[in-house]
Amino acid sequence: METADRSTPTQISDGVFYLVAGGCGLVAGIVGAAFHAIVDALLGWPAWLVAHMSAGPLTVVVAAAIAAAGLVAAFFLTRRFAPEAAGSGVQEIEGAMEGVREVRWRRVLPVKFVAGVLALASGLVAGREGPTIHMGASISAAAAEWLKVNRTDKHALFAAGAAAGLAAAFNAPLAAVLFIIEETRKQFPYTFRSYTAVMIASGASAVGMGMVGGTAPPLGLASEAMPLWLLPAFILLGVVLGGLGILFNRCLVGALDWTTTTFQRAPYVPALVVGATVGALAIILPEAVGGGEIIIPGLVTAKLSLLTLLLIAVLRFAGTMASYPVGVPGGIFSPMLALATAVGLAAALLIEVPLKLAGLELPPMAGAAFAVAAMGGLFAATVRAPLVAVVLAVELTGTYDLILPLMATCATSNAVAEWLKGRPIYEMLLERTLRLAGHPPRESQPEVSAPIGIDTGKDNR
């Protein structure tokens, strides 16, 4: 009996395909949970250092040396074995689904894990979602290669793995599904089969995290419904965040270009300098470093002054712009959420003054409401995915009674970003990656107009 030719694509049944997607999601959840656990355990090193050496100048120097060594090691691993593992994995997955980038899972998976742990544990202002998204897609890439599936199924598995990775980062499976569908709709014609696979993988990821005791960052916030008369304030917040989102995107890409050009002959310098800086700040001002997800609840409940909140916002913004171009694994979701929290809390304090003059009082939990709305609004302005922004903010914080102000803020910030001719950050990052790789400029990618769940019949082998 002849054996099947494994060099040709294999068409697998829906049941097997869903089983594979679920398996990839389950593994991604377990890997993501392990990644989080290791990072969380290692992030306690500054406190351990202070407990054993006190908080003197020598401790600051030692902390700077430890963080610098960690970032330099992470940069070496990334640059030597998998340069595409640097930064977030979202643009790489989008490129793979367009057929212009390759998911080299044998290299990316171990480098993203080990270098990501080193980078995030050092205190880098970066998020854990970038590594987990790329690792989830890499797990799916391994399955697709083993099964020899056709191009359409391979890309669907990429999307499923990426969704599983995002679900593992925040334990937000619904937001993960919406993000992947909305973010990659231009690259891939979703059908009922692929859409279902993404949902299964995202849910299986949450199961995988739970199986090994994995937990998401503690972002739950107490909240209450806001009065309708306060909606104009949330719309005004959306206007501000729309402009901030454009500034964020342009500064991030500009910082990447400047770092690449300036340190072309000394590529290890950014890792060394940024590592030493975040290590020192981990002792002096811990709120300025790290991904930021751990400090968000504390910011909301601390009743900080306007000046302090603005200082934290500036430091988080500057820290993100310095950290992301270093060239190590790390995302921008978490730093963006922490930045937005400080901006939202500052906005609540600013709006309180004219309201008092008008004889009105802010509700007791207005600060938390503005913080959550700012999280969604800044995400919508930078990523240009307003629906995902609303669901992600609600699912992360558990503030389901803030959907209306969230919608007002996200819709406004997205509209302002569009009016200012802003572009989605991952689209900008992918174009930069392709330009540096020598690809010709891409033409605009038209949106796929086929409704979700309707098979277009298009063969993308």
GUBADREN-698539 format. One record per residue (C-alpha): residue in one letter; x, y, z. Coordinates in nm, 2 decimals. Example, Ala and Ser with C-alpha at 12.3 -4.5 7.8 and 13.67 -1.06 7.14 Angstrom:
residues 2
["A"; [1.23; -0.45; 0.78]] ["S"; [1.37; -0.11; 0.71]] 
end
This chain:
residues 461
["M"; [0.00; 0.00; 0.00]] ["E"; [0.13; 0.34; -0.10]] ["T"; [0.20; 0.60; 0.17]] ["A"; [0.06; 0.95; 0.15]] ["D"; [0.28; 1.21; 0.01]] ["R"; [0.36; 1.43; 0.31]] ["S"; [0.50; 1.71; 0.08]] ["T"; [0.15; 1.80; -0.04]] ["P"; [-0.10; 1.99; 0.18]] ["T"; [-0.34; 1.78; 0.38]] ["Q"; [-0.71; 1.86; 0.40]] ["I"; [-0.83; 1.76; 0.75]] ["S"; [-1.18; 1.73; 0.87]] ["D"; [-1.35; 2.00; 1.08]] ["G"; [-1.35; 1.78; 1.39]] ["V"; [-0.98; 1.71; 1.37]] ["F"; [-0.90; 2.07; 1.29]] ["Y"; [-1.10; 2.19; 1.60]] ["L"; [-0.92; 1.93; 1.81]] ["V"; [-0.58; 2.05; 1.69]] ["A"; [-0.68; 2.41; 1.76]] ["G"; [-0.79; 2.32; 2.10]] ["G"; [-0.48; 2.13; 2.17]] ["C"; [-0.27; 2.43; 2.06]] ["G"; [-0.47; 2.66; 2.28]] ["L"; [-0.43; 2.42; 2.58]] ["V"; [-0.05; 2.41; 2.54]] ["A"; [-0.03; 2.78; 2.49]] ["G"; [-0.22; 2.83; 2.81]] ["I"; [0.01; 2.60; 3.00]] ["V"; [0.32; 2.77; 2.85]] ["G"; [0.18; 3.11; 2.92]] ["A"; [0.10; 3.02; 3.28]] ["A"; [0.46; 2.89; 3.33]] ["F"; [0.59; 3.21; 3.17]] ["H"; [0.39; 3.43; 3.40]] ["A"; [0.48; 3.23; 3.71]] ["I"; [0.86; 3.25; 3.64]] ["V"; [0.84; 3.62; 3.56]] ["D"; [0.63; 3.70; 3.87]] ["A"; [0.87; 3.50; 4.09]] ["L"; [1.18; 3.67; 3.96]] ["L"; [1.03; 4.02; 3.97]] ["G"; [1.07; 4.01; 4.35]] ["W"; [1.44; 4.05; 4.33]] ["P"; [1.45; 4.43; 4.40]] ["A"; [1.25; 4.37; 4.73]] ["W"; [1.49; 4.09; 4.82]] ["L"; [1.79; 4.31; 4.75]] ["V"; [1.65; 4.59; 4.97]] ["A"; [1.58; 4.35; 5.25]] ["H"; [1.93; 4.22; 5.25]] ["M"; [2.13; 4.54; 5.16]] ["S"; [1.89; 4.82; 5.28]] ["A"; [1.80; 5.09; 5.03]] ["G"; [2.13; 5.28; 5.01]] ["P"; [2.33; 5.39; 4.71]] ["L"; [2.52; 5.06; 4.69]] ["T"; [2.19; 4.88; 4.65]] ["V"; [2.10; 5.10; 4.36]] ["V"; [2.43; 5.02; 4.19]] ["V"; [2.39; 4.65; 4.24]] ["A"; [2.03; 4.66; 4.11]] ["A"; [2.14; 4.85; 3.80]] ["A"; [2.41; 4.59; 3.74]] ["I"; [2.17; 4.30; 3.78]] ["A"; [1.91; 4.45; 3.54]] ["A"; [2.17; 4.55; 3.29]] ["A"; [2.31; 4.20; 3.29]] ["G"; [1.96; 4.05; 3.24]] ["L"; [1.88; 4.28; 2.95]] ["V"; [2.21; 4.23; 2.78]] ["A"; [2.17; 3.85; 2.80]] ["A"; [1.81; 3.88; 2.66]] ["F"; [1.94; 4.09; 2.38]] ["F"; [2.22; 3.85; 2.30]] ["L"; [1.98; 3.55; 2.27]] ["T"; [1.74; 3.75; 2.06]] ["R"; [1.99; 3.90; 1.82]] ["R"; [2.19; 3.57; 1.79]] ["F"; [1.91; 3.32; 1.74]] ["A"; [1.58; 3.48; 1.65]] ["P"; [1.59; 3.86; 1.57]] ["E"; [1.22; 3.84; 1.49]] ["A"; [1.14; 3.76; 1.85]] ["A"; [1.22; 4.12; 1.95]] ["G"; [0.94; 4.34; 2.06]] ["S"; [0.58; 4.23; 2.02]] ["G"; [0.48; 3.93; 1.82]] ["V"; [0.16; 4.07; 1.67]] ["Q"; [0.31; 4.23; 1.36]] ["E"; [0.51; 3.91; 1.30]] ["I"; [0.18; 3.71; 1.30]] ["E"; [0.01; 3.96; 1.07]] ["G"; [0.31; 3.93; 0.83]] ["A"; [0.29; 3.55; 0.84]] ["M"; [-0.08; 3.56; 0.76]] ["E"; [0.00; 3.78; 0.46]] ["G"; [0.27; 3.54; 0.35]] ["V"; [0.56; 3.80; 0.39]] ["R"; [0.70; 3.67; 0.72]] ["E"; [0.79; 3.32; 0.84]] ["V"; [0.71; 3.18; 1.19]] ["R"; [1.04; 3.00; 1.27]] ["W"; [0.89; 2.83; 1.57]] ["R"; [1.20; 2.62; 1.66]] ["R"; [1.39; 2.94; 1.72]] ["V"; [1.11; 3.18; 1.83]] ["L"; [0.95; 2.96; 2.09]] ["P"; [1.26; 2.91; 2.32]] ["V"; [1.40; 3.25; 2.26]] ["K"; [1.08; 3.43; 2.32]] ["F"; [1.04; 3.23; 2.65]] ["V"; [1.39; 3.26; 2.79]] ["A"; [1.48; 3.61; 2.66]] ["G"; [1.13; 3.73; 2.76]] ["V"; [1.17; 3.61; 3.11]] ["L"; [1.51; 3.78; 3.14]] ["A"; [1.38; 4.10; 2.99]] ["L"; [1.06; 4.13; 3.19]] ["A"; [1.22; 4.02; 3.52]] ["S"; [1.48; 4.29; 3.47]] ["G"; [1.21; 4.55; 3.51]] ["L"; [1.18; 4.65; 3.15]] ["V"; [0.87; 4.87; 3.07]] ["A"; [0.71; 4.61; 2.85]] ["G"; [0.42; 4.37; 2.86]] ["R"; [0.40; 3.99; 2.88]] ["E"; [0.13; 3.97; 2.61]] ["G"; [0.38; 4.02; 2.32]] ["P"; [0.58; 3.71; 2.41]] ["T"; [0.27; 3.49; 2.48]] ["I"; [0.10; 3.59; 2.16]] ["H"; [0.41; 3.50; 1.96]] ["M"; [0.47; 3.18; 2.15]] ["G"; [0.11; 3.08; 2.10]] ["A"; [0.14; 3.13; 1.73]] ["S"; [0.46; 2.93; 1.73]] ["I"; [0.30; 2.64; 1.90]] ["S"; [0.03; 2.64; 1.62]] ["A"; [0.30; 2.67; 1.36]] ["A"; [0.46; 2.35; 1.49]] ["A"; [0.13; 2.17; 1.47]] ["A"; [0.06; 2.31; 1.12]] ["E"; [0.40; 2.19; 1.00]] ["W"; [0.36; 1.85; 1.15]] ["L"; [0.01; 1.80; 1.00]] ["K"; [0.12; 1.95; 0.66]] ["V"; [-0.21; 2.15; 0.64]] ["N"; [-0.29; 2.38; 0.35]] ["R"; [-0.22; 2.75; 0.36]] ["T"; [-0.57; 2.85; 0.47]] ["D"; [-0.57; 2.61; 0.77]] ["K"; [-0.22; 2.71; 0.86]] ["H"; [-0.31; 3.08; 0.88]] ["A"; [-0.62; 2.99; 1.08]] ["L"; [-0.40; 2.80; 1.32]] ["F"; [-0.17; 3.10; 1.35]] ["A"; [-0.47; 3.31; 1.44]] ["A"; [-0.59; 3.05; 1.69]] ["G"; [-0.25; 3.02; 1.86]] ["A"; [-0.21; 3.40; 1.88]] ["A"; [-0.56; 3.43; 2.04]] ["A"; [-0.46; 3.16; 2.29]] ["G"; [-0.14; 3.35; 2.37]] ["L"; [-0.33; 3.67; 2.44]] ["A"; [-0.59; 3.49; 2.64]] ["A"; [-0.30; 3.34; 2.85]] ["A"; [-0.15; 3.69; 2.90]] ["F"; [-0.46; 3.84; 3.06]] ["N"; [-0.70; 3.55; 3.11]] ["A"; [-0.94; 3.74; 2.88]] ["P"; [-1.05; 3.48; 2.63]] ["L"; [-1.33; 3.68; 2.48]] ["A"; [-1.12; 3.99; 2.42]] ["A"; [-0.85; 3.77; 2.27]] ["V"; [-1.09; 3.63; 2.01]] ["L"; [-1.21; 3.98; 1.92]] ["F"; [-0.86; 4.12; 1.90]] ["I"; [-0.73; 3.86; 1.67]] ["I"; [-1.04; 3.87; 1.44]] ["E"; [-1.04; 4.25; 1.43]] ["E"; [-0.66; 4.30; 1.41]] ["T"; [-0.60; 4.04; 1.13]] ["R"; [-0.92; 4.08; 0.93]] ["K"; [-0.73; 4.25; 0.65]] ["Q"; [-0.48; 3.96; 0.62]] ["F"; [-0.71; 3.66; 0.63]] ["P"; [-1.07; 3.58; 0.51]] ["Y"; [-1.22; 3.43; 0.83]] ["T"; [-1.47; 3.15; 0.77]] ["F"; [-1.69; 2.96; 1.01]] ["R"; [-1.42; 2.70; 1.04]] ["S"; [-1.14; 2.94; 1.12]] ["Y"; [-1.35; 3.16; 1.34]] ["T"; [-1.46; 2.86; 1.55]] ["A"; [-1.10; 2.74; 1.58]] ["V"; [-1.00; 3.08; 1.72]] ["M"; [-1.27; 3.06; 1.98]] ["I"; [-1.18; 2.70; 2.08]] ["A"; [-0.82; 2.78; 2.11]] ["S"; [-0.88; 3.09; 2.32]] ["G"; [-1.11; 2.90; 2.56]] ["A"; [-0.87; 2.61; 2.58]] ["S"; [-0.59; 2.85; 2.68]] ["A"; [-0.79; 2.96; 2.98]] ["V"; [-0.84; 2.60; 3.07]] ["G"; [-0.47; 2.53; 3.04]] ["M"; [-0.39; 2.82; 3.27]] ["G"; [-0.63; 2.70; 3.52]] ["M"; [-0.49; 2.35; 3.51]] ["V"; [-0.15; 2.46; 3.63]] ["G"; [-0.27; 2.73; 3.87]] ["G"; [-0.20; 3.02; 3.63]] ["T"; [-0.36; 3.35; 3.71]] ["A"; [-0.39; 3.67; 3.53]] ["P"; [-0.26; 4.00; 3.66]] ["P"; [-0.49; 4.13; 3.94]] ["L"; [-0.66; 4.41; 3.76]] ["G"; [-1.00; 4.38; 3.92]] ["L"; [-1.14; 4.72; 4.02]] ["A"; [-1.44; 4.82; 4.22]] ["S"; [-1.68; 5.04; 4.02]] ["E"; [-2.03; 5.18; 3.99]] ["A"; [-2.24; 5.31; 3.70]] ["M"; [-2.17; 5.67; 3.61]] ["P"; [-2.46; 5.92; 3.57]] ["L"; [-2.55; 6.02; 3.21]] ["W"; [-2.47; 6.38; 3.27]] ["L"; [-2.10; 6.28; 3.30]] ["L"; [-2.08; 6.13; 2.95]] ["P"; [-1.95; 6.46; 2.79]] ["A"; [-1.65; 6.43; 3.02]] ["F"; [-1.58; 6.08; 2.89]] ["I"; [-1.61; 6.21; 2.53]] ["L"; [-1.37; 6.49; 2.61]] ["L"; [-1.13; 6.23; 2.76]] ["G"; [-1.16; 6.04; 2.43]] ["V"; [-1.05; 6.35; 2.24]] ["V"; [-0.74; 6.38; 2.45]] ["L"; [-0.66; 6.01; 2.42]] ["G"; [-0.71; 6.01; 2.04]] ["G"; [-0.42; 6.27; 2.02]] ["L"; [-0.22; 6.08; 2.28]] ["G"; [-0.25; 5.76; 2.08]] ["I"; [-0.12; 5.93; 1.77]] ["L"; [0.17; 6.07; 1.97]] ["F"; [0.24; 5.72; 2.12]] ["N"; [0.25; 5.55; 1.79]] ["R"; [0.47; 5.80; 1.61]] ["C"; [0.71; 5.83; 1.91]] ["L"; [0.74; 5.45; 1.93]] ["V"; [0.83; 5.40; 1.56]] ["G"; [1.05; 5.71; 1.58]] ["A"; [1.24; 5.57; 1.88]] ["L"; [1.29; 5.24; 1.70]] ["D"; [1.43; 5.41; 1.39]] ["W"; [1.66; 5.64; 1.60]] ["T"; [1.79; 5.35; 1.81]] ["T"; [1.86; 5.14; 1.50]] ["T"; [2.05; 5.42; 1.33]] ["T"; [2.23; 5.56; 1.63]] ["F"; [2.36; 5.23; 1.77]] ["Q"; [2.41; 5.04; 1.45]] ["R"; [2.78; 4.99; 1.54]] ["A"; [2.72; 4.94; 1.91]] ["P"; [2.39; 4.74; 1.93]] ["Y"; [2.44; 4.63; 2.29]] ["V"; [2.45; 4.99; 2.43]] ["P"; [2.07; 5.04; 2.45]] ["A"; [2.03; 4.71; 2.65]] ["L"; [2.31; 4.81; 2.88]] ["V"; [2.19; 5.17; 2.94]] ["V"; [1.82; 5.09; 2.97]] ["G"; [1.89; 4.79; 3.19]] ["A"; [2.10; 5.00; 3.43]] ["T"; [1.83; 5.27; 3.44]] ["V"; [1.54; 5.04; 3.51]] ["G"; [1.74; 4.85; 3.77]] ["A"; [1.81; 5.17; 3.96]] ["L"; [1.45; 5.29; 3.93]] ["A"; [1.33; 4.95; 4.06]] ["I"; [1.48; 5.06; 4.39]] ["I"; [1.42; 5.44; 4.38]] ["L"; [1.08; 5.46; 4.21]] ["P"; [0.92; 5.11; 4.14]] ["E"; [0.61; 5.26; 3.99]] ["A"; [0.81; 5.38; 3.69]] ["V"; [0.93; 5.03; 3.58]] ["G"; [0.79; 4.69; 3.49]] ["G"; [0.50; 4.61; 3.27]] ["G"; [0.26; 4.81; 3.48]] ["E"; [-0.02; 4.56; 3.53]] ["I"; [0.07; 4.51; 3.90]] ["I"; [0.06; 4.88; 3.99]] ["I"; [-0.27; 4.96; 3.82]] ["P"; [-0.50; 4.87; 4.12]] ["G"; [-0.27; 5.06; 4.36]] ["L"; [-0.28; 5.37; 4.14]] ["V"; [-0.66; 5.37; 4.14]] ["T"; [-0.69; 5.33; 4.52]] ["A"; [-0.39; 5.55; 4.63]] ["K"; [-0.56; 5.89; 4.59]] ["L"; [-0.25; 6.04; 4.44]] ["S"; [-0.21; 6.41; 4.36]] ["L"; [-0.25; 6.55; 4.01]] ["L"; [0.13; 6.63; 3.99]] ["T"; [0.22; 6.28; 4.10]] ["L"; [-0.01; 6.12; 3.84]] ["L"; [0.12; 6.34; 3.56]] ["L"; [0.48; 6.25; 3.66]] ["I"; [0.40; 5.88; 3.66]] ["A"; [0.23; 5.92; 3.31]] ["V"; [0.54; 6.09; 3.18]] ["L"; [0.77; 5.83; 3.32]] ["R"; [0.56; 5.54; 3.19]] ["F"; [0.55; 5.70; 2.84]] ["A"; [0.92; 5.77; 2.84]] ["G"; [1.00; 5.42; 2.98]] ["T"; [0.80; 5.26; 2.70]] ["M"; [0.97; 5.46; 2.43]] ["A"; [1.31; 5.37; 2.58]] ["S"; [1.23; 5.00; 2.65]] ["Y"; [1.06; 4.88; 2.33]] ["P"; [1.35; 4.97; 2.09]] ["V"; [1.61; 4.77; 2.30]] ["G"; [1.55; 4.47; 2.08]] ["V"; [1.42; 4.21; 2.33]] ["P"; [1.08; 4.03; 2.37]] ["G"; [0.81; 4.25; 2.52]] ["G"; [0.47; 4.39; 2.43]] ["I"; [0.31; 4.73; 2.46]] ["F"; [-0.03; 4.64; 2.60]] ["S"; [0.06; 4.65; 2.97]] ["P"; [0.27; 4.97; 2.96]] ["M"; [-0.02; 5.13; 2.76]] ["L"; [-0.27; 5.03; 3.02]] ["A"; [-0.06; 5.17; 3.31]] ["L"; [0.00; 5.49; 3.12]] ["A"; [-0.37; 5.52; 3.05]] ["T"; [-0.46; 5.46; 3.41]] ["A"; [-0.25; 5.75; 3.52]] ["V"; [-0.40; 5.98; 3.25]] ["G"; [-0.75; 5.88; 3.34]] ["L"; [-0.71; 5.94; 3.71]] ["A"; [-0.55; 6.28; 3.63]] ["A"; [-0.85; 6.36; 3.41]] ["A"; [-1.09; 6.28; 3.69]] ["L"; [-0.90; 6.53; 3.92]] ["L"; [-0.91; 6.79; 3.65]] ["I"; [-1.28; 6.76; 3.57]] ["E"; [-1.36; 6.78; 3.94]] ["V"; [-1.27; 7.15; 3.96]] ["P"; [-1.52; 7.29; 3.70]] ["L"; [-1.79; 7.05; 3.83]] ["K"; [-1.76; 7.19; 4.18]] ["L"; [-1.79; 7.54; 4.04]] ["A"; [-2.11; 7.43; 3.87]] ["G"; [-2.24; 7.28; 4.20]] ["L"; [-2.19; 6.92; 4.09]] ["E"; [-2.01; 6.63; 4.27]] ["L"; [-1.82; 6.35; 4.11]] ["P"; [-1.95; 6.00; 4.21]] ["P"; [-1.72; 5.83; 4.47]] ["M"; [-1.58; 5.59; 4.22]] ["A"; [-1.54; 5.83; 3.93]] ["G"; [-1.16; 5.79; 3.94]] ["A"; [-1.18; 5.42; 3.87]] ["A"; [-1.43; 5.49; 3.59]] ["F"; [-1.21; 5.74; 3.42]] ["A"; [-0.91; 5.50; 3.46]] ["V"; [-1.09; 5.22; 3.29]] ["A"; [-1.23; 5.44; 3.02]] ["A"; [-0.88; 5.57; 2.96]] ["M"; [-0.75; 5.21; 2.92]] ["G"; [-0.99; 5.14; 2.65]] ["G"; [-0.96; 5.48; 2.48]] ["L"; [-0.58; 5.47; 2.45]] ["F"; [-0.59; 5.12; 2.32]] ["A"; [-0.86; 5.22; 2.06]] ["A"; [-0.65; 5.51; 1.95]] ["T"; [-0.32; 5.32; 1.91]] ["V"; [-0.43; 4.98; 1.79]] ["R"; [-0.74; 5.12; 1.61]] ["A"; [-0.97; 4.84; 1.74]] ["P"; [-1.24; 5.02; 1.94]] ["L"; [-1.47; 4.71; 1.99]] ["V"; [-1.18; 4.51; 2.13]] ["A"; [-1.08; 4.81; 2.35]] ["V"; [-1.42; 4.81; 2.52]] ["V"; [-1.43; 4.43; 2.58]] ["L"; [-1.07; 4.41; 2.69]] ["A"; [-1.10; 4.69; 2.94]] ["V"; [-1.42; 4.54; 3.09]] ["E"; [-1.29; 4.18; 3.09]] ["L"; [-0.97; 4.28; 3.25]] ["T"; [-1.12; 4.49; 3.53]] ["G"; [-1.46; 4.33; 3.58]] ["T"; [-1.63; 4.68; 3.55]] ["Y"; [-1.93; 4.57; 3.34]] ["D"; [-2.13; 4.87; 3.46]] ["L"; [-1.89; 5.10; 3.28]] ["I"; [-1.97; 4.98; 2.92]] ["L"; [-2.15; 5.30; 2.82]] ["P"; [-1.87; 5.55; 2.92]] ["L"; [-1.62; 5.31; 2.78]] ["M"; [-1.80; 5.30; 2.44]] ["A"; [-1.82; 5.68; 2.44]] ["T"; [-1.45; 5.72; 2.52]] ["C"; [-1.33; 5.45; 2.27]] ["A"; [-1.55; 5.56; 1.99]] ["T"; [-1.43; 5.92; 2.03]] ["S"; [-1.06; 5.84; 2.06]] ["N"; [-1.08; 5.61; 1.76]] ["A"; [-1.26; 5.89; 1.56]] ["V"; [-1.01; 6.15; 1.66]] ["A"; [-0.72; 5.92; 1.57]] ["E"; [-0.88; 5.86; 1.23]] ["W"; [-0.94; 6.24; 1.18]] ["L"; [-0.57; 6.30; 1.26]] ["K"; [-0.48; 6.04; 1.00]] ["G"; [-0.33; 5.80; 1.25]] ["R"; [-0.25; 5.44; 1.16]] ["P"; [-0.27; 5.13; 1.37]] ["I"; [0.05; 5.07; 1.55]] ["Y"; [0.10; 4.70; 1.44]] ["E"; [0.05; 4.80; 1.08]] ["M"; [0.32; 5.06; 1.12]] ["L"; [0.55; 4.81; 1.30]] ["L"; [0.50; 4.55; 1.03]] ["E"; [0.58; 4.80; 0.75]] ["R"; [0.90; 4.90; 0.93]] ["T"; [1.00; 4.53; 0.97]] ["L"; [0.94; 4.47; 0.60]] ["R"; [1.13; 4.78; 0.50]] ["L"; [1.43; 4.68; 0.71]] ["A"; [1.42; 4.33; 0.55]] ["G"; [1.44; 4.48; 0.20]] ["H"; [1.08; 4.42; 0.10]] ["P"; [0.92; 4.67; -0.15]] ["P"; [0.66; 4.90; -0.01]] ["R"; [0.33; 4.72; 0.04]] ["E"; [0.01; 4.83; -0.13]] ["S"; [-0.28; 4.90; 0.10]] ["Q"; [-0.45; 4.58; 0.22]] ["P"; [-0.82; 4.59; 0.14]] ["E"; [-1.05; 4.47; 0.42]] ["V"; [-1.20; 4.13; 0.37]] ["S"; [-1.57; 4.20; 0.33]] ["A"; [-1.71; 3.85; 0.37]] ["P"; [-1.91; 3.82; 0.69]] ["I"; [-1.78; 3.61; 0.97]] ["G"; [-1.92; 3.26; 0.95]] ["I"; [-1.97; 3.27; 0.57]] ["D"; [-1.73; 3.06; 0.37]] ["T"; [-1.59; 3.27; 0.08]] ["G"; [-1.49; 2.95; -0.10]] ["K"; [-1.15; 3.11; -0.16]] ["D"; [-0.86; 2.86; -0.18]] ["N"; [-0.55; 3.01; -0.03]] ["R"; [-0.31; 2.72; -0.07]] 
end
